[in-house]
Amino acid sequence: MKITKLETFLVKPRWLFLKMHTDEGLVGLGEPILEGRARTCAQAVAELAPYLIGKDPRRVVHHWQAMYRHAFYRGGPILTSALSGVEQALWDLAGKAANMPVYEMLGGPLRDRIKMYKGTGAGSPEQAAAAVKARKEQGFIAIKTGPAKIRPARIVENPAFIDHAAETFAAMREAGGADFDIAIDFHGAISPQTAAVLIRALEPYQPMFVEEPIQCQDVEGMAELARKTHLPIATGERVFTKWGFRDLLEKRACSIVQPDLSHAGGIFETRLIAGMAESYYAAVAPHCPLGPISLAACIQLDASIPNFLAQEHTMFGEDYLKEPFQFKDGYVALPKGPGLGIELDEDKMEDKIDHDWTNRHSYHPDDGSVIDW
């Protein structure tokens, strides 16, 4: 089997899909996207095509090594995201050629279903409580929220800001109950000067984890925060390859890693990251605010690692897949089909081709300075 063509196309709301064609008629799917940089990623994929065309896609790890190492300049969000989506498509083809799900090729499933969680807005305490109840009615047993903000966070915060965030989370905990998992994501937008104070205020309500309490580049700072709290610290959506995660694990900066399979290097690279994490008794909760192809890759990995915690998602493939993922009682059933186990529904997607999504531009209302979003 030989690769004959790589085809990328923009898909609403903000995604980039890849079709990898072969001379045997099999087509592999991947999602080589970096949010807000879809066209840049598409060009990066096009630059990998001369290497890939004519190659047997089943040599997945060999091709990964060649594309990663022959670039000379390694890593970074654009190149690694492009490589990740290409690697997903290679695995999809390898699985289809063998008539096996990817999780079978990685040693077989360690679980029969995958625990899911979804982002939920905060707002006022009353709105936040209502949002939790709505998610429970939809069948969720786990969600993620952000700190409720009176306004964007300042470098040093006052008690009113901290109290509002804690009171809102307390309302969510009361609405969800003690057996309902609620994670909280600071999104790297809380300063080191405030993060520890906010974490301490949240401790009585026991979030499932605190995600990106500060910017992930400050590994020493995150390790210091981890030592100050009994709550699990999670990070990794903006970290790439096993080399990026090594520093986080060695310095005990987190006990939950969150690699994104469309950014961190793809399925097998994330399997290696999960193995590293296992040796530190750390859990894996893959990041995935993306489309159904990325989610399909995550689910294949989730099934095949022992230290899986929960899977983030935005949707189950409705209006994109011929057979959306089956969600029931907080879990998704393992897909049985070969490769990634999905098939795009071209008819349903007809009105979703192309987009011009860009990252938001955020400024602080106090003085107009640039802030993180």
Secondary structure, 3 states (H helix, E strand, C coil): CCEEEEEEEEECCCEEEEEEEECCCCEEEECCCCCCCHHHHHHHHHHHHHHHCCCCCCCHHHHHHHHHHCCCCCCCHHHHHHHHHHHHHHHHHHHHHHCCEHHHHCCCCCCCEEEEEEECCCCCHHHHHHHHHHHHHCCCCEEEECCCCCCCCCCCCCHHHHHHHHHHHHHHHHHHCCCCEEEEECCCCCCHHHHHHHHHHHHHHCCCCEECCCCCCCHHHHHHHHHHCCCCEEECCCCCHHHHHHHHHHCCCCCEECCECCCCCCHHHHHHHHHHHHHCCCEECCECCCCHHHHHHHHHHHHCCCCECCEEECCCCCCCECCCCCEECCEEECCCCCECCCCECCCCCHHHECCCCCCCCCECCCCCCECCC
